[in-house]
Amino acid sequence: MAPVPPGIRLLVSFNRSQWYKALTFILTFLLYTSFHLSRKPISIVKSELHKNCTRVTQPGDVASSSSQRSPLTPLHTSMDCSWKPFDKKNYKQLLGAMDYSFLCAYAVGMYLSGIIGERLPIRLYLTVGMVTSGLFTCMFGLGYIYNIHNLGFYIFVQVLNGLVQTTGWPSVVTCIGNWFGKGRRGLIMGLWNSHTSVGNILGSLIAGYWVSSNWGLSFIVPGIIIAAMGVVCYLFLIEPLRIPVSYTHTHTHTHIFSRHRCSNGVWCFSLQGVIEFSLCLLFAKLVSYTFLFWLPLYITKAAHLNAKKAGDISTLFDVGGIAGGILAGVISDKSGKSATTCAFMLLLAAPTLYGFSMISELGMGPTIGMLLLCGGLVNGPYALITTAVSADLGTHKSLKGNARALSTVTAIIDGTGSVGAALGPLLAGLLSADGWDQVFYMLMTADFLALLVMSVLSMSCYRKVGG
Protein backbone atom coordinates (compact mmCIF):
# COMPACT_ATOMS: atom_id res chain seq x y z
CA MET A 1 0.00 0.00 0.00
CA ALA A 2 1.34 3.42 -0.96
CA PRO A 3 2.32 5.70 1.93
CA VAL A 4 -0.05 8.51 2.87
CA PRO A 5 1.30 11.86 1.61
CA PRO A 6 2.51 14.22 4.39
CA GLY A 7 -0.04 16.86 3.40
CA ILE A 8 -2.91 14.46 3.91
CA ARG A 9 -1.48 13.35 7.27
CA LEU A 10 -1.36 17.00 8.30
CA LEU A 11 -4.98 17.58 7.30
CA VAL A 12 -6.34 14.55 9.17
CA SER A 13 -4.35 15.45 12.28
CA PHE A 14 -6.78 18.25 13.07
CA ASN A 15 -9.98 17.44 14.92
CA ARG A 16 -13.42 18.81 14.09
CA SER A 17 -13.20 21.65 16.61
CA GLN A 18 -9.94 22.89 15.10
CA TRP A 19 -11.44 22.80 11.60
CA TYR A 20 -14.44 24.76 12.86
CA LYS A 21 -12.13 27.37 14.36
CA ALA A 22 -10.19 27.72 11.11
CA LEU A 23 -13.38 27.99 9.06
CA THR A 24 -14.85 30.57 11.45
CA PHE A 25 -11.64 32.63 11.36
CA ILE A 26 -11.45 32.68 7.56
CA LEU A 27 -15.17 33.13 6.93
CA THR A 28 -15.74 35.96 9.42
CA PHE A 29 -12.61 37.64 8.04
CA LEU A 30 -14.09 37.57 4.53
CA LEU A 31 -17.55 38.59 5.73
CA TYR A 32 -16.40 41.75 7.46
CA THR A 33 -13.97 42.51 4.64
CA SER A 34 -17.05 42.82 2.43
CA PHE A 35 -18.67 45.20 4.94
CA HIS A 36 -15.76 47.64 4.75
CA LEU A 37 -15.41 47.07 1.02
CA SER A 38 -18.96 48.39 0.58
CA ARG A 39 -18.37 51.45 2.81
CA LYS A 40 -15.30 52.74 1.00
CA PRO A 41 -16.71 53.85 -2.40
CA ILE A 42 -18.22 57.10 -1.09
CA SER A 43 -14.77 58.44 -0.16
CA ILE A 44 -13.41 57.59 -3.62
CA VAL A 45 -16.38 59.07 -5.49
CA LYS A 46 -16.35 62.38 -3.59
CA SER A 47 -13.71 63.91 -5.84
CA GLU A 48 -15.82 62.89 -8.85
CA LEU A 49 -19.03 64.35 -7.42
CA HIS A 50 -17.28 67.71 -7.23
CA LYS A 51 -14.48 68.29 -9.70
CA ASN A 52 -12.11 71.14 -10.36
CA CYS A 53 -13.96 72.42 -13.43
CA THR A 54 -10.92 74.19 -14.88
CA ARG A 55 -9.15 70.84 -15.21
CA VAL A 56 -12.09 69.19 -16.98
CA THR A 57 -12.98 71.57 -19.78
CA GLN A 58 -13.11 75.24 -20.61
CA PRO A 59 -15.98 77.31 -19.13
CA GLY A 60 -17.29 78.20 -22.57
CA ASP A 61 -17.41 74.56 -23.59
CA VAL A 62 -19.31 73.68 -20.43
CA ALA A 63 -21.87 76.39 -21.12
CA SER A 64 -22.42 75.36 -24.71
CA SER A 65 -22.62 71.64 -23.95
CA SER A 66 -25.01 72.17 -21.06
CA SER A 67 -27.35 74.22 -23.26
CA GLN A 68 -27.46 71.52 -25.92
CA ARG A 69 -27.72 68.46 -23.68
CA SER A 70 -31.20 67.14 -23.01
CA PRO A 71 -32.26 67.13 -19.33
CA LEU A 72 -33.39 63.54 -19.85
CA THR A 73 -29.88 62.30 -20.64
CA PRO A 74 -29.58 59.23 -18.38
CA LEU A 75 -25.82 59.18 -17.86
CA HIS A 76 -23.17 61.64 -16.68
CA THR A 77 -21.30 62.65 -19.83
CA SER A 78 -17.63 63.57 -20.06
CA MET A 79 -18.52 67.23 -20.66
CA ASP A 80 -20.19 67.61 -17.26
CA CYS A 81 -18.18 69.10 -14.43
CA SER A 82 -19.75 68.21 -11.08
CA TRP A 83 -22.72 66.08 -10.08
CA LYS A 84 -25.65 68.16 -8.84
CA PRO A 85 -26.34 69.05 -6.05
CA PHE A 86 -22.62 68.80 -5.20
CA ASP A 87 -21.68 71.47 -7.74
CA LYS A 88 -22.31 74.27 -5.25
CA LYS A 89 -19.76 76.11 -3.12
CA ASN A 90 -20.98 74.32 0.01
CA TYR A 91 -20.22 70.91 -1.50
CA LYS A 92 -17.98 69.94 1.41
CA GLN A 93 -20.85 70.45 3.85
CA LEU A 94 -23.17 68.41 1.60
CA LEU A 95 -20.66 65.57 1.35
CA GLY A 96 -20.16 65.74 5.11
CA ALA A 97 -23.92 65.50 5.60
CA MET A 98 -23.96 62.26 3.61
CA ASP A 99 -21.18 60.82 5.76
CA TYR A 100 -22.93 61.95 8.92
CA SER A 101 -26.25 60.44 7.91
CA PHE A 102 -24.64 57.01 7.43
CA LEU A 103 -22.48 57.13 10.54
CA CYS A 104 -25.11 58.63 12.82
CA ALA A 105 -27.56 55.88 11.83
CA TYR A 106 -24.77 53.36 12.37
CA ALA A 107 -24.02 54.70 15.85
CA VAL A 108 -27.66 54.69 16.94
CA GLY A 109 -28.33 51.29 15.42
CA MET A 110 -25.25 49.71 17.00
CA TYR A 111 -26.66 50.02 20.53
CA LEU A 112 -29.77 48.13 19.43
CA SER A 113 -27.95 45.67 17.21
CA GLY A 114 -26.09 43.95 20.03
CA ILE A 115 -29.26 43.44 22.05
CA ILE A 116 -31.17 42.14 19.01
CA GLY A 117 -28.29 39.95 17.88
CA GLU A 118 -28.07 38.39 21.34
CA ARG A 119 -31.61 37.06 20.94
CA LEU A 120 -31.58 35.91 17.29
CA PRO A 121 -29.62 33.23 15.41
CA ILE A 122 -26.39 34.97 14.42
CA ARG A 123 -26.20 33.29 11.02
CA LEU A 124 -29.64 34.47 9.92
CA TYR A 125 -29.23 37.91 11.51
CA LEU A 126 -25.93 38.48 9.71
CA THR A 127 -27.23 37.12 6.41
CA VAL A 128 -30.22 39.46 6.34
CA GLY A 129 -28.01 42.42 7.24
CA MET A 130 -25.52 41.71 4.46
CA VAL A 131 -28.10 41.17 1.75
CA THR A 132 -30.02 44.35 2.61
CA SER A 133 -26.76 46.30 2.89
CA GLY A 134 -25.88 45.14 -0.62
CA LEU A 135 -29.29 46.35 -1.81
CA PHE A 136 -28.86 49.85 -0.37
CA THR A 137 -25.27 50.13 -1.62
CA CYS A 138 -26.49 49.32 -5.13
CA MET A 139 -29.31 51.86 -4.76
CA PHE A 140 -26.76 54.62 -4.22
CA GLY A 141 -25.03 53.66 -7.47
CA LEU A 142 -28.36 53.57 -9.29
CA GLY A 143 -28.57 57.30 -8.61
CA TYR A 144 -25.96 57.70 -11.33
CA ILE A 145 -27.64 55.28 -13.73
CA TYR A 146 -31.03 57.00 -13.43
CA ASN A 147 -29.61 60.55 -13.21
CA ILE A 148 -30.93 61.31 -9.71
CA HIS A 149 -29.81 64.69 -8.33
CA ASN A 150 -31.93 64.82 -5.18
CA LEU A 151 -29.80 65.09 -2.03
CA GLY A 152 -32.62 63.59 0.04
CA PHE A 153 -32.44 60.36 -1.97
CA TYR A 154 -28.74 59.85 -1.21
CA ILE A 155 -29.13 60.71 2.48
CA PHE A 156 -32.12 58.37 2.78
CA VAL A 157 -30.12 55.49 1.27
CA GLN A 158 -27.15 56.28 3.54
CA VAL A 159 -29.35 56.19 6.66
CA LEU A 160 -30.87 52.83 5.76
CA ASN A 161 -27.48 51.39 4.87
CA GLY A 162 -26.00 52.63 8.15
CA LEU A 163 -28.73 50.89 10.13
CA VAL A 164 -28.41 47.49 8.44
CA GLN A 165 -24.60 47.58 8.55
CA THR A 166 -24.77 47.43 12.35
CA THR A 167 -25.66 43.74 12.08
CA GLY A 168 -22.07 42.96 11.14
CA TRP A 169 -19.66 43.82 13.92
CA PRO A 170 -21.39 42.37 17.01
CA SER A 171 -22.13 39.18 15.08
CA VAL A 172 -18.63 38.47 13.78
CA VAL A 173 -16.94 39.40 17.08
CA THR A 174 -19.33 37.08 18.94
CA CYS A 175 -18.40 34.23 16.60
CA ILE A 176 -14.65 34.74 16.70
CA GLY A 177 -14.48 35.67 20.40
CA ASN A 178 -16.25 32.56 21.61
CA TRP A 179 -14.26 30.18 19.39
CA PHE A 180 -10.84 31.41 20.51
CA GLY A 181 -9.56 31.62 24.09
CA LYS A 182 -7.50 34.33 25.74
CA GLY A 183 -4.06 32.72 25.40
CA ARG A 184 -2.93 34.57 22.26
CA ARG A 185 -6.08 36.56 21.66
CA GLY A 186 -4.24 39.82 20.97
CA LEU A 187 -2.21 38.32 18.12
CA ILE A 188 -5.15 36.34 16.71
CA MET A 189 -7.46 39.34 16.86
CA GLY A 190 -4.77 41.60 15.42
CA LEU A 191 -4.40 39.33 12.41
CA TRP A 192 -8.14 38.87 12.10
CA ASN A 193 -8.93 42.58 12.41
CA SER A 194 -6.82 43.32 9.34
CA HIS A 195 -10.07 42.62 7.46
CA THR A 196 -10.92 46.28 8.09
CA SER A 197 -7.90 47.50 6.16
CA VAL A 198 -8.12 44.76 3.53
CA GLY A 199 -11.76 45.74 2.91
CA ASN A 200 -10.83 49.41 2.64
CA ILE A 201 -8.03 48.61 0.19
CA LEU A 202 -10.20 46.41 -2.01
CA GLY A 203 -13.05 48.93 -1.84
CA SER A 204 -10.70 51.70 -2.95
CA LEU A 205 -9.33 49.68 -5.86
CA ILE A 206 -12.76 48.49 -7.03
CA ALA A 207 -14.38 51.92 -6.73
CA GLY A 208 -11.36 53.60 -8.30
CA TYR A 209 -11.54 51.38 -11.36
CA TRP A 210 -14.90 52.84 -12.41
CA VAL A 211 -14.91 56.22 -10.65
CA SER A 212 -13.98 58.33 -13.68
CA SER A 213 -16.04 56.47 -16.28
CA ASN A 214 -19.17 55.33 -14.41
CA TRP A 215 -19.14 55.99 -10.67
CA GLY A 216 -22.45 54.18 -10.28
CA LEU A 217 -20.58 50.89 -10.73
CA SER A 218 -18.25 51.96 -7.91
CA PHE A 219 -21.22 51.25 -5.63
CA ILE A 220 -23.07 48.55 -7.53
CA VAL A 221 -20.16 46.10 -7.72
CA PRO A 222 -19.34 46.28 -3.96
CA GLY A 223 -23.08 45.99 -3.25
CA ILE A 224 -23.27 42.77 -5.24
CA ILE A 225 -20.18 41.43 -3.46
CA ILE A 226 -21.51 41.98 0.08
CA ALA A 227 -24.91 40.51 -0.88
CA ALA A 228 -23.19 37.42 -2.33
CA MET A 229 -21.12 37.05 0.84
CA GLY A 230 -24.37 37.16 2.79
CA VAL A 231 -25.47 34.03 0.94
CA VAL A 232 -22.11 32.42 1.74
CA CYS A 233 -22.66 33.32 5.39
CA TYR A 234 -26.00 31.54 5.42
CA LEU A 235 -24.52 28.42 3.87
CA PHE A 236 -21.33 28.04 5.91
CA LEU A 237 -21.18 30.11 9.14
CA ILE A 238 -20.89 27.93 12.26
CA GLU A 239 -22.29 29.68 15.32
CA PRO A 240 -20.53 29.32 18.69
CA LEU A 241 -21.99 26.71 21.01
CA ARG A 242 -24.66 27.99 23.37
CA ILE A 243 -23.79 27.37 26.98
CA PRO A 244 -26.93 27.02 29.11
CA VAL A 245 -27.08 29.46 32.01
CA SER A 246 -29.60 29.98 34.75
CA TYR A 247 -29.22 33.75 34.76
CA THR A 248 -31.59 36.16 33.13
CA HIS A 249 -30.31 38.86 30.81
CA THR A 250 -30.90 41.48 33.47
CA HIS A 251 -28.78 39.60 35.98
CA THR A 252 -26.03 39.09 33.41
CA HIS A 253 -25.91 42.76 32.56
CA THR A 254 -25.59 43.55 36.25
CA HIS A 255 -22.41 41.51 36.28
CA ILE A 256 -21.12 43.34 33.23
CA PHE A 257 -21.47 46.63 35.01
CA SER A 258 -20.37 45.54 38.46
CA ARG A 259 -16.94 46.40 39.87
CA HIS A 260 -14.05 43.95 39.82
CA ARG A 261 -10.43 44.23 40.86
CA CYS A 262 -7.94 44.42 38.04
CA SER A 263 -6.23 41.10 37.58
CA ASN A 264 -2.41 41.30 37.27
CA GLY A 265 -2.68 44.90 36.11
CA VAL A 266 -4.27 43.82 32.81
CA TRP A 267 -8.00 44.62 32.69
CA CYS A 268 -10.55 46.52 34.71
CA PHE A 269 -13.64 44.37 34.23
CA SER A 270 -16.02 46.98 35.53
CA LEU A 271 -18.26 49.82 34.49
CA GLN A 272 -15.22 52.06 34.63
CA GLY A 273 -13.34 49.85 32.21
CA VAL A 274 -16.21 49.64 29.73
CA ILE A 275 -16.81 53.39 29.82
CA GLU A 276 -13.17 54.35 29.40
CA PHE A 277 -12.42 51.92 26.59
CA SER A 278 -15.62 53.10 24.90
CA LEU A 279 -14.61 56.76 25.19
CA CYS A 280 -11.11 56.03 23.91
CA LEU A 281 -12.63 54.25 20.94
CA LEU A 282 -14.91 57.25 20.32
CA PHE A 283 -11.90 59.52 19.80
CA ALA A 284 -9.85 56.87 17.98
CA LYS A 285 -12.65 56.16 15.49
CA LEU A 286 -13.15 59.89 15.00
CA VAL A 287 -9.59 60.05 13.66
CA SER A 288 -9.73 56.78 11.72
CA TYR A 289 -13.06 57.44 10.01
CA THR A 290 -12.07 60.98 9.07
CA PHE A 291 -9.20 59.44 7.15
CA LEU A 292 -11.51 56.75 5.78
CA PHE A 293 -14.02 59.23 4.30
CA TRP A 294 -11.87 62.27 3.51
CA LEU A 295 -8.31 61.12 2.77
CA PRO A 296 -8.78 60.56 -1.00
CA LEU A 297 -10.32 64.01 -1.42
CA TYR A 298 -7.53 65.59 0.63
CA ILE A 299 -4.88 63.89 -1.54
CA THR A 300 -6.72 65.04 -4.67
CA LYS A 301 -6.63 68.66 -3.50
CA ALA A 302 -3.16 68.67 -1.90
CA ALA A 303 -1.28 66.64 -4.51
CA HIS A 304 -3.46 67.61 -7.52
CA LEU A 305 -4.11 64.01 -8.54
CA ASN A 306 -7.16 62.51 -10.21
CA ALA A 307 -9.70 60.47 -8.25
CA LYS A 308 -8.27 57.05 -9.19
CA LYS A 309 -4.66 57.86 -8.28
CA ALA A 310 -5.72 59.51 -5.02
CA GLY A 311 -7.79 56.46 -4.13
CA ASP A 312 -4.89 54.12 -4.85
CA ILE A 313 -2.47 56.14 -2.70
CA SER A 314 -4.98 56.36 0.16
CA THR A 315 -4.83 52.55 0.52
CA LEU A 316 -1.38 52.94 2.08
CA PHE A 317 -3.06 54.25 5.23
CA ASP A 318 -4.82 50.89 5.51
CA VAL A 319 -1.63 48.96 4.75
CA GLY A 320 -0.08 50.67 7.75
CA GLY A 321 -3.24 49.90 9.71
CA ILE A 322 -2.76 46.16 9.15
CA ALA A 323 0.75 46.28 10.62
CA GLY A 324 -0.41 48.53 13.48
CA GLY A 325 -3.25 46.22 14.50
CA ILE A 326 -1.01 43.15 14.55
CA LEU A 327 1.73 45.01 16.45
CA ALA A 328 -0.74 46.25 19.06
CA GLY A 329 -2.03 42.70 19.58
CA VAL A 330 1.46 41.24 20.00
CA ILE A 331 2.52 43.93 22.48
CA SER A 332 -0.69 43.48 24.45
CA ASP A 333 -0.17 39.70 24.63
CA LYS A 334 3.45 40.03 25.75
CA SER A 335 2.93 42.82 28.28
CA GLY A 336 -0.60 41.98 29.44
CA LYS A 337 -1.37 45.72 29.46
CA SER A 338 -3.82 46.70 26.77
CA ALA A 339 -4.56 50.18 28.11
CA THR A 340 -0.85 51.02 28.28
CA THR A 341 -0.34 49.67 24.76
CA CYS A 342 -3.11 51.92 23.43
CA ALA A 343 -1.76 54.93 25.33
CA PHE A 344 1.76 54.45 23.95
CA MET A 345 0.58 54.28 20.33
CA LEU A 346 -1.73 57.27 20.80
CA LEU A 347 1.18 59.25 22.25
CA LEU A 348 3.18 58.65 19.07
CA ALA A 349 0.20 59.28 16.80
CA ALA A 350 -0.29 62.96 17.69
CA PRO A 351 3.07 64.28 16.38
CA THR A 352 2.76 61.90 13.41
CA LEU A 353 -0.54 63.49 12.40
CA TYR A 354 1.05 66.92 12.59
CA GLY A 355 3.99 65.69 10.52
CA PHE A 356 1.67 64.30 7.86
CA SER A 357 -0.11 67.65 7.52
CA MET A 358 3.28 69.29 6.86
CA ILE A 359 5.07 66.66 4.78
CA SER A 360 2.12 65.84 2.49
CA GLU A 361 2.85 69.03 0.54
CA LEU A 362 6.55 68.18 0.02
CA GLY A 363 6.18 65.36 -2.47
CA MET A 364 4.99 61.82 -2.99
CA GLY A 365 7.83 60.02 -1.17
CA PRO A 366 7.36 61.66 2.26
CA THR A 367 3.57 61.41 1.87
CA ILE A 368 3.73 57.64 1.35
CA GLY A 369 5.99 57.17 4.38
CA MET A 370 3.81 59.25 6.67
CA LEU A 371 0.64 57.55 5.42
CA LEU A 372 2.02 54.15 6.44
CA LEU A 373 3.13 55.44 9.83
CA CYS A 374 -0.13 57.27 10.53
CA GLY A 375 -2.15 54.21 9.55
CA GLY A 376 -0.26 51.99 11.99
CA LEU A 377 -0.41 54.35 14.97
CA VAL A 378 -4.03 55.43 14.46
CA ASN A 379 -5.52 52.01 13.70
CA GLY A 380 -3.48 50.05 16.26
CA PRO A 381 -5.45 51.17 19.36
CA TYR A 382 -8.70 51.14 17.36
CA ALA A 383 -8.12 47.52 16.31
CA LEU A 384 -7.11 46.36 19.80
CA ILE A 385 -10.14 47.86 21.54
CA THR A 386 -12.72 46.68 19.03
CA THR A 387 -11.44 43.09 19.03
CA ALA A 388 -9.32 41.71 21.87
CA VAL A 389 -10.52 44.14 24.55
CA SER A 390 -14.19 43.70 23.60
CA ALA A 391 -13.80 39.93 23.50
CA ASP A 392 -12.13 39.83 26.92
CA LEU A 393 -14.79 42.03 28.48
CA GLY A 394 -17.57 40.05 26.83
CA THR A 395 -16.26 36.65 27.92
CA HIS A 396 -15.36 37.55 31.49
CA LYS A 397 -16.12 34.93 34.16
CA SER A 398 -18.77 37.19 35.71
CA LEU A 399 -20.98 36.49 32.68
CA LYS A 400 -21.28 32.87 33.84
CA GLY A 401 -20.58 31.41 30.39
CA ASN A 402 -23.22 33.39 28.49
CA ALA A 403 -21.68 33.27 25.01
CA ARG A 404 -24.23 35.70 23.56
CA ALA A 405 -23.49 38.48 26.06
CA LEU A 406 -20.37 39.24 24.01
CA SER A 407 -22.64 40.66 21.31
CA THR A 408 -24.08 43.22 23.73
CA VAL A 409 -20.71 44.21 25.21
CA THR A 410 -19.23 44.61 21.72
CA ALA A 411 -22.18 46.76 20.64
CA ILE A 412 -21.83 49.02 23.70
CA ILE A 413 -18.15 49.67 23.01
CA ASP A 414 -18.38 49.95 19.23
CA GLY A 415 -21.63 51.93 19.41
CA THR A 416 -19.93 54.57 21.53
CA GLY A 417 -16.98 54.55 19.16
CA SER A 418 -19.34 55.02 16.24
CA VAL A 419 -20.47 58.34 17.70
CA GLY A 420 -16.93 59.56 17.10
CA ALA A 421 -16.97 57.97 13.66
CA ALA A 422 -20.06 60.06 12.87
CA LEU A 423 -18.65 63.31 14.27
CA GLY A 424 -15.23 63.10 12.60
CA PRO A 425 -16.28 63.24 8.93
CA LEU A 426 -19.00 65.80 9.74
CA LEU A 427 -16.52 68.12 11.46
CA ALA A 428 -14.03 67.57 8.65
CA GLY A 429 -16.61 68.75 6.13
CA LEU A 430 -17.30 71.89 8.15
CA LEU A 431 -13.70 72.73 9.11
CA SER A 432 -12.13 72.05 5.72
CA ALA A 433 -13.99 75.07 4.34
CA ASP A 434 -11.47 77.18 6.31
CA GLY A 435 -8.48 75.09 5.27
CA TRP A 436 -7.24 71.54 5.83
CA ASP A 437 -5.04 72.68 8.74
CA GLN A 438 -8.18 73.03 10.85
CA VAL A 439 -9.05 69.39 10.17
CA PHE A 440 -5.64 68.19 11.34
CA TYR A 441 -5.89 70.28 14.52
CA MET A 442 -9.22 68.56 15.20
CA LEU A 443 -7.65 65.13 14.65
CA MET A 444 -4.74 65.89 16.99
CA THR A 445 -7.15 67.11 19.67
CA ALA A 446 -9.15 63.89 19.42
CA ASP A 447 -5.97 61.83 19.65
CA PHE A 448 -4.91 63.72 22.78
CA LEU A 449 -8.31 63.11 24.42
CA ALA A 450 -8.06 59.38 23.65
CA LEU A 451 -4.59 59.36 25.20
CA LEU A 452 -5.92 61.12 28.29
CA VAL A 453 -8.68 58.53 28.77
CA MET A 454 -6.27 55.61 28.40
CA SER A 455 -3.79 57.21 30.79
CA VAL A 456 -6.48 57.54 33.46
CA LEU A 457 -7.49 53.90 33.01
CA SER A 458 -3.88 52.68 33.19
CA MET A 459 -3.19 54.59 36.39
CA SER A 460 -6.46 53.36 37.93
CA CYS A 461 -5.51 49.75 37.21
CA TYR A 462 -2.06 50.12 38.72
CA ARG A 463 -3.44 51.78 41.85
CA LYS A 464 -5.91 48.94 42.39
CA VAL A 465 -3.23 46.30 41.92
CA GLY A 466 -0.89 48.09 44.25
CA GLY A 467 -3.62 48.61 46.84
Protein Blocks (a to p, Z undefined) as FASTA:
>chain_A
ZZddfklmmmmmpcfklmmmmmmmmmmmmmmmmmmmmmmmmmmmmmmmpccfklmpcfkl
mmmmmmmpcfklmbdcfkbmbdcfklbfklmmmmmmmmmmmmmmmmmmmmmmmmmmmmpc
fklmmmmmmmmmmmmmmmmmmmmmnopabfklmmmmmmmmmmmmmmmmmmmmmmmmmmpc
fklmmmmmmmmmmmmmmmmmmmmmmmmmmmmmommlmmmmmmmmmmmmmmmmmmmpccdd
ddddfbdfklmmmmmmmccddehhlaccdfklmmmmmmmmmmmmmmmmmmmmmmmmmmmm
mnopafklmmmmmmmmmmmmmmmmmmmmmmmmmnopaklmmmmmmmmmmmmmmmmmmmmm
nojklmmmmmmmmmmmmmmmmmmmmmmmmmmmmmgfklnopaklmmmmmmmmmmmmmmmm
mmmmmmmmmmmmnojklmmmmmmmmmmmmmmmmmmmmmmmmmmmmZZ
